[in-house]
Amino acid sequence: MTKMFFKKVSVVLFTLIIFSACQPKTADTKQSVKGSTSMTTEKSSTSQTNESGTVSTNSTQQVNQTFPAGTLIQAVTDNDFEKVKTILQDKHYPIDEVNAKGESPLLISTHENFIEIAKQLIDAGADINLQDHISDSPYLYAGAQGKTEILAYMLEKQVPDQQKVNRFGGNALIPAAEKGHLENVKLLLKDGRVAIDHQNNYGYTALIEAVALRDGSEIYQQIVKVLLEGGADKTLKDNTGRTAEDYARSLGYSEMLHTLNAY
């Protein structure tokens, strides 16, 4: 009977050992899955890092990009829209840096009529009133040189400083009229912030310059009419004591003289 008892016990123990050996190692399996997930996540993050070009290991994190001084000016000079866009993402970059001539990135883009780059810079807060070494600002230059689309965007987005003048003492309107930029003249008058009767260092107003310094052609006849319709004072005299009407008469500009007499 004792032998039979030990025989049964042996069978039970053997069965338990076999059963235990057949069970899965739950803890080890879970640990293995967790490790696999961690590695996958790490690989995914690394892949995203490589694709985005950032140094962050998390695709949702960005680090400030630092660029050497002059990088923005060079990007604008090269008309590299995407490079400018990238640089402007760095909020610490000096957007109004200047070159040896005192020209800012916005002034350079205005010189070249790089419209989309200029708009980017204006949206980022570039100063439209910052003057270079010859007193040109982006606003004054855009007005004087017929950069109408850039000028319109400046007037929409920022406030031009009407106290700042060019090297001849003029505002944006005077050279716009003198150079025949009819659309700029209309735009500035419609905006209403420019002084229509401002006189420069020579006493010239926009009206006087449109008559005295040009050829009396159709475009200037239109500019004279627009200025008069906008309320320009035709009685103002320059430093020599002459009015726009005096110049029209002495130069033989009959059409202009007729228009001047009509107002």
C-alpha positions as CSV (number, residue, x, y, z in Angstrom):
1,M,0.0,0.0,0.0
2,T,2.9,2.3,0.8
3,K,4.5,1.5,-2.5
4,M,1.2,2.3,-4.3
5,F,0.9,5.6,-2.4
6,F,4.4,6.7,-3.5
7,K,3.7,5.6,-7.0
8,K,0.6,7.9,-7.1
9,V,2.5,10.8,-5.6
10,S,5.2,10.4,-8.2
11,V,2.7,10.4,-11.0
12,V,1.1,13.6,-9.7
13,L,4.4,15.3,-9.3
14,F,5.5,14.3,-12.8
15,T,2.2,15.6,-14.2
16,L,2.7,19.0,-12.5
17,I,6.2,19.3,-13.8
18,I,5.1,18.6,-17.3
19,F,2.2,21.0,-17.0
20,S,4.4,23.8,-15.7
21,A,6.9,23.4,-18.5
22,C,4.2,23.7,-21.1
23,Q,2.9,27.1,-19.8
24,P,4.0,30.4,-21.7
25,K,6.3,32.8,-19.9
26,T,3.8,35.7,-19.6
27,A,6.1,38.2,-18.0
28,D,8.9,37.6,-20.5
29,T,6.5,37.8,-23.4
30,K,5.1,41.1,-22.2
31,Q,8.6,42.5,-21.7
32,S,9.6,41.4,-25.2
33,V,6.5,43.2,-26.8
34,K,7.2,46.3,-24.9
35,G,10.8,46.3,-26.0
36,S,9.7,45.8,-29.6
37,T,7.2,48.7,-29.4
38,S,9.9,50.9,-27.9
39,M,12.3,50.2,-30.7
40,T,9.6,50.8,-33.4
41,T,8.7,54.1,-31.9
42,E,12.4,55.1,-31.8
43,K,12.9,54.1,-35.4
44,S,9.7,56.0,-36.4
45,S,10.9,59.1,-34.6
46,T,14.4,58.8,-36.2
47,S,12.8,58.5,-39.6
48,Q,10.7,61.6,-39.1
49,T,13.7,63.5,-37.8
50,N,15.7,62.6,-41.0
51,E,12.8,63.7,-43.2
52,S,12.1,67.0,-41.5
53,G,15.7,68.0,-41.3
54,T,15.5,69.0,-37.6
55,V,17.7,67.9,-34.8
56,S,14.8,67.0,-32.6
57,T,14.0,63.3,-32.1
58,N,10.3,64.1,-31.8
59,S,8.6,65.1,-35.0
60,T,6.3,67.5,-33.1
61,Q,9.2,69.5,-31.7
62,Q,11.2,72.1,-33.5
63,V,14.3,73.9,-32.4
64,N,15.3,77.5,-33.2
65,Q,17.5,77.6,-36.3
66,T,20.4,80.0,-36.1
67,F,21.8,81.7,-39.2
68,P,24.9,83.9,-39.5
69,A,24.5,87.6,-39.9
70,G,23.9,88.5,-43.5
71,T,22.2,85.3,-44.4
72,L,18.8,87.0,-44.9
73,I,20.3,89.8,-47.0
74,Q,22.0,87.2,-49.2
75,A,18.8,85.1,-49.5
76,V,16.8,88.2,-50.6
77,T,19.6,89.2,-53.0
78,D,19.4,85.7,-54.6
79,N,15.6,86.0,-54.8
80,D,15.5,82.7,-52.8
81,F,11.9,82.7,-51.5
82,E,12.2,79.4,-49.6
83,K,15.4,80.4,-47.9
84,V,13.9,83.6,-46.8
85,K,10.8,81.8,-45.5
86,T,13.1,79.4,-43.5
87,I,15.1,82.2,-42.0
88,L,12.0,84.1,-40.9
89,Q,10.9,81.1,-38.9
90,D,13.7,82.0,-36.5
91,K,12.1,84.7,-34.4
92,H,15.5,85.7,-33.1
93,Y,16.9,86.6,-36.4
94,P,17.3,90.4,-37.0
95,I,14.9,91.0,-39.8
96,D,16.0,94.6,-40.3
97,E,19.8,93.9,-40.6
98,V,21.5,96.2,-43.1
99,N,24.4,95.9,-45.5
100,A,27.3,98.3,-46.0
101,K,24.9,100.8,-47.8
102,G,22.5,100.7,-44.9
103,E,20.0,98.7,-47.1
104,S,17.6,96.3,-45.3
105,P,16.3,93.1,-46.8
106,L,13.0,94.8,-47.4
107,L,14.6,97.7,-49.2
108,I,16.7,95.3,-51.4
109,S,13.6,93.3,-52.3
110,T,11.8,96.6,-53.1
111,H,14.7,97.7,-55.3
112,E,14.4,94.4,-57.3
113,N,10.6,94.3,-57.2
114,F,10.7,90.8,-55.6
115,I,7.1,91.1,-54.7
116,E,6.5,87.8,-52.8
117,I,9.6,88.2,-50.8
118,A,8.8,91.7,-49.9
119,K,5.3,90.6,-48.8
120,Q,6.9,87.9,-46.6
121,L,9.1,90.4,-45.0
122,I,6.3,92.9,-44.4
123,D,4.2,90.2,-42.8
124,A,7.1,89.3,-40.6
125,G,7.3,92.9,-39.4
126,A,10.1,94.4,-41.5
127,D,10.3,98.2,-41.0
128,I,9.0,100.0,-44.1
129,N,10.4,103.3,-42.8
130,L,14.0,102.2,-42.2
131,Q,16.2,104.5,-44.3
132,D,19.6,103.6,-45.9
133,H,22.6,105.9,-46.2
134,I,21.0,108.0,-48.9
135,S,17.7,108.3,-47.0
136,D,15.7,105.8,-49.1
137,S,13.3,103.7,-47.2
138,P,11.3,100.8,-48.6
139,Y,8.2,103.0,-48.5
140,L,9.8,106.0,-50.1
141,Y,11.5,103.9,-52.7
142,A,8.4,102.0,-53.6
143,G,6.5,105.2,-54.1
144,A,9.2,106.9,-56.1
145,Q,10.1,104.0,-58.4
146,G,6.7,102.6,-59.3
147,K,6.7,99.5,-57.2
148,T,3.0,99.6,-57.0
149,E,2.1,96.2,-55.7
150,I,4.7,96.4,-53.0
151,L,3.6,99.9,-52.1
152,A,-0.1,98.8,-51.9
153,Y,0.9,96.0,-49.5
154,M,2.8,98.3,-47.3
155,L,-0.1,100.7,-47.1
156,E,-2.4,97.9,-46.2
157,K,-0.2,96.2,-43.6
158,Q,1.9,99.0,-42.0
159,V,1.9,102.7,-41.2
160,P,4.2,104.9,-43.3
161,D,6.1,107.5,-41.4
162,Q,5.2,110.7,-43.2
163,Q,7.8,112.7,-41.3
164,K,10.6,110.9,-43.0
165,V,11.7,112.3,-46.4
166,N,14.1,111.4,-49.1
167,R,17.5,113.1,-49.7
168,F,15.8,115.9,-51.6
169,G,13.3,116.5,-48.8
170,G,10.4,115.0,-50.7
171,N,7.7,112.5,-49.6
172,A,6.7,109.5,-51.6
173,L,4.2,111.4,-53.8
174,I,6.5,114.0,-55.3
175,P,8.9,111.6,-57.1
176,A,5.9,109.4,-58.0
177,A,4.4,112.3,-59.9
178,E,7.7,113.5,-61.4
179,K,8.6,110.0,-62.7
180,G,5.2,109.4,-64.3
181,H,3.9,106.7,-61.9
182,L,0.3,107.4,-62.3
183,E,-1.0,104.4,-60.4
184,N,1.3,105.2,-57.5
185,V,-0.1,108.7,-57.4
186,K,-3.6,107.4,-57.4
187,L,-2.8,104.9,-54.7
188,L,-1.1,107.4,-52.4
189,L,-4.0,109.9,-52.8
190,K,-6.6,107.2,-52.2
191,D,-4.8,106.1,-49.0
192,G,-4.9,109.7,-47.8
193,R,-2.0,109.8,-45.5
194,V,0.5,111.5,-47.7
195,A,0.6,115.3,-47.8
196,I,-0.5,116.3,-51.3
197,D,1.1,119.8,-51.0
198,H,4.3,118.8,-49.3
199,Q,7.2,120.9,-50.6
200,N,10.8,119.5,-50.9
201,N,14.1,121.3,-50.5
202,Y,13.5,123.2,-53.7
203,G,10.0,124.2,-52.9
204,Y,8.6,121.7,-55.4
205,T,5.2,120.1,-54.8
206,A,4.1,117.0,-56.7
207,L,2.1,119.2,-58.9
208,I,5.0,121.6,-59.7
209,E,7.3,118.7,-60.5
210,A,4.8,117.0,-62.8
211,V,4.8,120.2,-64.8
212,A,8.2,121.8,-64.5
213,L,10.5,118.8,-64.7
214,R,8.8,116.7,-67.3
215,D,7.8,116.9,-71.0
216,G,4.1,117.7,-70.8
217,S,3.1,114.4,-72.4
218,E,-0.2,112.5,-71.9
219,I,0.8,110.6,-68.8
220,Y,1.8,113.9,-67.0
221,Q,-1.3,115.6,-68.1
222,Q,-3.2,112.8,-66.4
223,I,-1.1,113.1,-63.3
224,V,-1.7,116.8,-63.1
225,K,-5.5,116.3,-63.4
226,V,-5.5,113.6,-60.7
227,L,-3.5,115.9,-58.4
228,L,-5.9,118.8,-59.0
229,E,-8.9,116.5,-58.4
230,G,-7.3,115.4,-55.2
231,G,-7.1,119.0,-54.0
232,A,-3.5,120.0,-54.8
233,D,-2.9,123.7,-54.3
234,K,-2.0,125.2,-57.7
235,T,-1.1,128.6,-56.2
236,L,1.9,127.3,-54.2
237,K,5.3,128.6,-55.4
238,D,8.7,127.0,-55.4
239,N,11.9,128.6,-54.2
240,T,12.2,130.6,-57.4
241,G,8.7,132.0,-56.9
242,R,7.0,130.1,-59.7
243,T,3.8,128.1,-59.7
244,A,2.9,125.0,-61.7
245,E,0.9,127.3,-64.0
246,D,3.9,129.6,-64.5
247,Y,5.9,126.6,-65.7
248,A,3.2,125.3,-67.9
249,R,2.9,128.7,-69.6
250,S,6.7,129.2,-70.0
251,L,7.2,125.6,-71.4
252,G,4.3,125.9,-73.8
253,Y,2.3,123.0,-72.3
254,S,-1.1,124.2,-73.5
255,E,-3.0,121.1,-72.4
256,M,-1.6,121.3,-68.9
257,L,-2.3,125.0,-68.8
258,H,-5.9,124.4,-69.9
259,T,-6.3,121.8,-67.1
260,L,-4.7,124.1,-64.5
261,N,-7.0,126.9,-65.5
262,A,-10.0,124.6,-65.1
263,Y,-9.5,124.1,-61.4
